[in-house]
Amino acid sequence: MKQIQPAYRSKLAIAETLAALGARAVTISAVAKTVPADSRDIYKQVNNALSPSGQTPKDHQWFLANRTRRLHGAALLLLYCTYRSGYQSMAPHDAHGLAFAMSLMTYRELNQVPPDGEPLVSPERFSLLVTNGYQFGWESIIRGAASNFVSDNVKVMKCRSCRTPHLTEAHYVKYECSACVEAKEARSAL
Ligand SMILES: [Zn+2]
């Protein structure tokens, strides 16, 4: 039997959790740092099917298309930041994978997604946002630091009216969400 190093065993365990959450093999490798062949095997074992092929999302601007996506993006990033802070000192090498899996699990529960259902934000989109967007400086998500995409960066910022954290374009100094803008317009039209 192949000898598995303890450091890799923890990554396989994270990979299994991610597969159960519906993450594709390519996302599993990116987050859990398992080799692609292992990620594919684990996906197959857990889901009884081959991991879907095809492109994973590349456009993080998807999160900015409407208020619900902005809210979900911000909630996921804040959950991630909280979990990651907790895992960082005890398991620094697995902290990203553990925090990613825990955030997704909590997100599914909060949105009451059934076991075979799909949440609004898929593991692939969440990975694009946090694995790519905050590969540096995740600690500062909670302080409103901008992501580190090549262009069109984003950040978590509270709406100035309803005080709810939204995902916003990085250039905003003050942000007002679409619901608050609409409410204000409705009042002024009376
Ligand atoms: Zn608002």
Residues whose N, C-alpha, C, O or C-beta is under 5 A from the ligand:
A	BS01	ZN	C159 S161 C162 C177 C180
